[in-house]
Structure formats: C-alpha cells, structure tokens
Amino acid sequence: MVVTFYIKDGTSQGDAQCETFYRTDRGSWVIQGKRRGDKVGAQLIGLAADETFCEMSDPTMDRFVRHYVRERYGVDLN
C-alpha cells in the first residue's frame, strides 16, 4: 500500500500531532489520530483484531468534507 498526504486539521501547528487523512493507492483512507484505548474500542461493533480506530474532530471532518466536495464536484461550500 502507498499512502499520500491528503489533508490535516487546519488549526494544527507545524509538526504537532493532529488528525491527518492519507489517500491510498487502493481507493481507501488511512487516518492518523489520537489513541482512545480499549474502553472505546470495546464499544465499536465488529472491530476485528487487525483493525484500529481513531477519533476525528468536527473541525477536521468539516475541512475534509469541504476539500472533498471542491475536489470531486467542483463546488465550494464556503
């Protein structure tokens, strides 16, 4: 799998850890985010042993959707 940077939280500063989306060459997304532990993982439905999860903030998701819609449909949601 090859990943390519797509977008990150617009409020992040430099190299500070933040939620980041990467596009893959397999038509999927790799999402970098903070670990939330076993208690959260236990609440997810059907999480297999080789799967993981991360929490995505509203500002990051908003930025992702706006970027995605502009790139895919040519529509600026501002």
N, CA, C and O atoms as a DFTB+ gen file, in Angstrom:
312 C
 N C O
     1  1       0.850      -1.170       0.000
     2  2       0.000       0.000       0.000
     3  2       0.899       1.238       0.000
     4  3       1.907       1.293       0.705
     5  1       0.508       2.232      -0.810
     6  2       1.209       3.515      -0.849
     7  2       0.236       4.584      -0.367
     8  3      -0.887       4.672      -0.863
     9  1       0.662       5.397       0.598
    10  2      -0.192       6.471       1.117
    11  2       0.352       7.819       0.667
    12  3       1.562       8.019       0.561
    13  1      -0.580       8.746       0.404
    14  2      -0.245      10.105       0.001
    15  2      -1.000      11.068       0.897
    16  3      -2.210      10.928       1.076
    17  1      -0.297      12.052       1.466
    18  2      -0.934      13.048       2.307
    19  2      -2.108      13.663       1.569
    20  3      -2.010      13.955       0.377
    21  1      -3.233      13.865       2.275
    22  2      -4.416      14.480       1.682
    23  2      -4.740      15.813       2.354
    24  3      -4.765      16.856       1.701
    25  1      -4.987      15.768       3.661
    26  2      -5.363      16.991       4.377
    27  2      -5.201      16.752       5.877
    28  3      -5.254      15.616       6.350
    29  1      -5.005      17.843       6.612
    30  2      -4.936      17.739       8.070
    31  2      -5.732      18.876       8.684
    32  3      -6.160      19.792       7.982
    33  1      -5.926      18.818       9.969
    34  2      -6.654      19.845      10.712
    35  2      -6.010      21.196      10.447
    36  3      -4.819      21.376      10.700
    37  1      -6.778      22.139       9.944
    38  2      -6.259      23.446       9.598
    39  2      -5.794      24.281      10.772
    40  3      -5.106      25.284      10.583
    41  1      -6.158      23.884      11.984
    42  2      -5.735      24.638      13.166
    43  2      -4.458      24.081      13.780
    44  3      -3.964      24.623      14.768
    45  1      -3.915      23.005      13.210
    46  2      -2.709      22.403      13.783
    47  2      -1.507      23.304      13.537
    48  3      -1.489      24.106      12.602
    49  1      -0.523      23.158      14.381
    50  2       0.683      23.969      14.309
    51  2       1.873      23.092      13.932
    52  3       2.236      22.203      14.701
    53  1       2.481      23.313      12.790
    54  2       3.702      22.619      12.389
    55  2       3.599      21.113      12.455
    56  3       2.689      20.508      11.887
    57  1       4.554      20.512      13.163
    58  2       4.630      19.051      13.251
    59  2       3.815      18.485      14.408
    60  3       3.892      17.288      14.682
    61  1       3.037      19.318      15.092
    62  2       2.239      18.830      16.219
    63  2       1.311      17.722      15.743
    64  3       0.754      17.800      14.648
    65  1       1.147      16.694      16.562
    66  2       0.254      15.600      16.201
    67  2      -1.156      16.117      16.030
    68  3      -1.651      16.892      16.849
    69  1      -1.786      15.691      14.981
    70  2      -3.178      16.057      14.752
    71  2      -3.784      15.018      13.820
    72  3      -3.088      14.156      13.285
    73  1      -5.064      15.118      13.644
    74  2      -5.752      14.210      12.729
    75  2      -5.319      14.521      11.302
    76  3      -5.331      15.677      10.878
    77  1      -4.940      13.491      10.573
    78  2      -4.471      13.664       9.198
    79  2      -5.045      12.545       8.343
    80  3      -5.027      11.380       8.740
    81  1      -5.556      12.905       7.164
    82  2      -6.054      11.920       6.203
    83  2      -4.982      11.665       5.153
    84  3      -4.322      12.588       4.676
    85  1      -4.825      10.392       4.805
    86  2      -3.943       9.988       3.721
    87  2      -4.774       9.193       2.725
    88  3      -5.595       8.363       3.116
    89  1      -4.564       9.442       1.454
    90  2      -5.219       8.682       0.388
    91  2      -4.309       7.506       0.056
    92  3      -3.087       7.648       0.050
    93  1      -4.896       6.356      -0.216
    94  2      -4.087       5.196      -0.592
    95  2      -4.260       4.883      -2.062
    96  3      -5.170       5.388      -2.720
    97  1      -3.381       4.051      -2.563
    98  2      -3.475       3.609      -3.948
    99  2      -4.493       2.475      -4.112
   100  3      -4.623       1.900      -5.193
   101  1      -5.210       2.163      -3.032
   102  2      -6.231       1.107      -3.067
   103  2      -7.643       1.669      -2.952
   104  3      -8.590       0.918      -2.722
   105  1      -7.795       2.995      -3.110
   106  2      -9.114       3.613      -3.030
   107  2      -9.655       3.685      -1.616
   108  3     -10.863       3.577      -1.407
   109  1      -8.772       3.865      -0.643
   110  2      -9.192       3.931       0.757
   111  2      -8.468       5.071       1.453
   112  3      -7.715       5.813       0.822
   113  1      -8.698       5.212       2.773
   114  2      -8.105       6.277       3.576
   115  2      -7.369       5.691       4.769
   116  3      -7.848       4.737       5.382
   117  1      -6.227       6.240       5.101
   118  2      -5.558       5.962       6.359
   119  2      -5.698       7.244       7.163
   120  3      -5.394       8.332       6.674
   121  1      -6.158       7.108       8.396
   122  2      -6.431       8.279       9.210
   123  2      -5.565       8.245      10.461
   124  3      -5.651       7.326      11.276
   125  1      -4.734       9.264      10.593
   126  2      -3.860       9.408      11.754
   127  2      -4.619      10.171      12.826
   128  3      -5.184      11.231      12.558
   129  1      -4.633       9.637      14.035
   130  2      -5.344      10.309      15.116
   131  2      -4.874       9.810      16.470
   132  3      -4.019       8.928      16.558
   133  1      -5.427      10.368      17.499
   134  2      -5.062      10.001      18.872
   135  2      -5.677       8.660      19.271
   136  3      -6.819       8.367      18.916
   137  1      -4.931       7.859      19.999
   138  2      -5.449       6.599      20.535
   139  2      -6.450       6.901      21.639
   140  3      -6.262       7.838      22.415
   141  1      -7.506       6.115      21.708
   142  2      -8.544       6.352      22.708
   143  2      -8.739       5.160      23.636
   144  3      -9.562       5.231      24.550
   145  1      -8.018       4.079      23.433
   146  2      -7.977       2.991      24.395
   147  2      -9.015       1.902      24.221
   148  3      -9.919       1.987      23.389
   149  1      -8.846       0.861      25.051
   150  2      -9.673      -0.341      24.971
   151  2     -11.134      -0.093      25.323
   152  3     -12.014      -0.745      24.761
   153  1     -11.415       0.830      26.236
   154  2     -12.808       1.091      26.632
   155  2     -13.620       1.619      25.449
   156  3     -14.776       1.236      25.268
   157  1     -13.022       2.488      24.652
   158  2     -13.719       2.992      23.456
   159  2     -13.790       1.877      22.418
   160  3     -14.845       1.657      21.823
   161  1     -12.691       1.174      22.193
   162  2     -12.662       0.089      21.213
   163  2     -13.702      -0.979      21.487
   164  3     -14.278      -1.541      20.555
   165  1     -13.948      -1.262      22.756
   166  2     -14.929      -2.282      23.135
   167  2     -16.353      -1.878      22.759
   168  3     -17.226      -2.739      22.651
   169  1     -16.601      -0.592      22.560
   170  2     -17.940      -0.111      22.210
   171  2     -18.205      -0.165      20.699
   172  3     -19.346      -0.006      20.265
   173  1     -17.165      -0.388      19.908
   174  2     -17.322      -0.416      18.455
   175  2     -17.820      -1.777      17.999
   176  3     -17.415      -2.809      18.535
   177  1     -18.692      -1.773      17.015
   178  2     -19.304      -3.011      16.525
   179  2     -18.390      -3.686      15.510
   180  3     -18.005      -3.077      14.512
   181  1     -18.045      -4.941      15.766
   182  2     -17.297      -5.748      14.810
   183  2     -15.862      -5.327      14.590
   184  3     -15.331      -5.536      13.499
   185  1     -15.206      -4.739      15.588
   186  2     -13.804      -4.343      15.450
   187  2     -12.933      -5.590      15.533
   188  3     -12.797      -6.191      16.599
   189  1     -12.342      -5.975      14.403
   190  2     -11.510      -7.184      14.339
   191  2     -10.155      -6.928      14.994
   192  3      -9.765      -5.779      15.200
   193  1      -9.445      -8.000      15.316
   194  2      -8.151      -7.892      15.995
   195  2      -7.134      -7.093      15.175
   196  3      -6.243      -6.464      15.747
   197  1      -7.256      -7.109      13.836
   198  2      -6.307      -6.386      12.987
   199  2      -6.809      -4.995      12.582
   200  3      -6.219      -4.355      11.711
   201  1      -7.882      -4.531      13.203
   202  2      -8.432      -3.211      12.912
   203  2      -8.163      -2.251      14.069
   204  3      -7.951      -2.675      15.205
   205  1      -8.175      -0.978      13.769
   206  2      -7.999       0.046      14.788
   207  2      -8.969       1.185      14.506
   208  3      -9.756       1.109      13.563
   209  1      -8.921       2.217      15.298
   210  2      -9.849       3.328      15.154
   211  2      -9.175       4.588      15.646
   212  3      -8.173       4.524      16.358
   213  1      -9.720       5.740      15.270
   214  2      -9.277       6.997      15.853
   215  2     -10.451       7.972      15.852
   216  3     -11.381       7.841      15.057
   217  1     -10.395       8.929      16.737
   218  2     -11.438       9.934      16.886
   219  2     -11.113      11.111      15.972
   220  3      -9.989      11.612      15.991
   221  1     -12.075      11.555      15.177
   222  2     -11.889      12.685      14.270
   223  2     -12.736      13.858      14.759
   224  3     -13.934      13.694      14.992
   225  1     -12.134      15.041      14.917
   226  2     -12.853      16.209      15.422
   227  2     -13.768      16.815      14.358
   228  3     -13.561      16.608      13.163
   229  1     -14.776      17.559      14.798
   230  2     -15.673      18.256      13.877
   231  2     -14.907      19.204      12.947
   232  3     -15.183      19.213      11.748
   233  1     -13.948      20.011      13.455
   234  2     -13.230      20.893      12.535
   235  2     -12.481      20.139      11.436
   236  3     -12.451      20.583      10.288
   237  1     -11.880      19.007      11.781
   238  2     -11.165      18.229      10.772
   239  2     -12.132      17.625       9.773
   240  3     -11.880      17.666       8.568
   241  1     -13.236      17.066      10.250
   242  2     -14.220      16.473       9.332
   243  2     -14.832      17.536       8.430
   244  3     -15.058      17.282       7.247
   245  1     -15.107      18.734       8.973
   246  2     -15.651      19.824       8.167
   247  2     -14.672      20.200       7.062
   248  3     -15.052      20.370       5.904
   249  1     -13.416      20.323       7.440
   250  2     -12.386      20.661       6.452
   251  2     -12.266      19.565       5.396
   252  3     -12.136      19.855       4.207
   253  1     -12.310      18.318       5.830
   254  2     -12.250      17.183       4.900
   255  2     -13.402      17.237       3.903
   256  3     -13.184      17.128       2.697
   257  1     -14.619      17.402       4.396
   258  2     -15.796      17.413       3.518
   259  2     -15.712      18.562       2.522
   260  3     -15.975      18.374       1.334
   261  1     -15.352      19.742       2.994
   262  2     -15.250      20.902       2.097
   263  2     -14.205      20.660       1.006
   264  3     -14.448      20.948      -0.166
   265  1     -13.049      20.131       1.394
   266  2     -11.986      19.839       0.439
   267  2     -12.443      18.762      -0.558
   268  3     -12.240      18.893      -1.765
   269  1     -13.050      17.721      -0.043
   270  2     -13.523      16.607      -0.869
   271  2     -14.563      17.072      -1.888
   272  3     -14.469      16.729      -3.067
   273  1     -15.549      17.846      -1.447
   274  2     -16.609      18.313      -2.345
   275  2     -16.026      19.236      -3.425
   276  3     -16.411      19.150      -4.591
   277  1     -15.102      20.114      -3.033
   278  2     -14.488      21.015      -4.007
   279  2     -13.695      20.218      -5.046
   280  3     -13.785      20.492      -6.243
   281  1     -12.914      19.225      -4.582
   282  2     -12.092      18.431      -5.498
   283  2     -12.942      17.525      -6.390
   284  3     -12.706      17.430      -7.594
   285  1     -13.914      16.874      -5.801
   286  2     -14.692      15.869      -6.535
   287  2     -15.789      16.477      -7.400
   288  3     -16.032      16.010      -8.513
   289  1     -16.458      17.523      -6.895
   290  2     -17.633      18.074      -7.582
   291  2     -17.431      19.507      -8.077
   292  3     -18.295      20.044      -8.769
   293  1     -16.311      20.127      -7.734
   294  2     -16.054      21.493      -8.168
   295  2     -16.945      22.519      -7.483
   296  3     -17.164      23.607      -8.016
   297  1     -17.459      22.179      -6.305
   298  2     -18.361      23.068      -5.563
   299  2     -17.650      23.570      -4.315
   300  3     -17.139      22.779      -3.522
   301  1     -17.619      24.898      -4.143
   302  2     -17.018      25.482      -2.952
   303  2     -18.132      25.677      -1.926
   304  3     -19.059      26.450      -2.169
   305  1     -18.060      24.998      -0.794
   306  2     -19.106      25.057       0.230
   307  2     -18.995      26.257       1.159
   308  3     -19.789      26.393       2.089
   309  1     -18.027      27.124       0.920
   310  2     -17.915      28.315       1.771
   311  2     -19.130      29.114       1.554
   312  3     -19.286      30.176       2.157
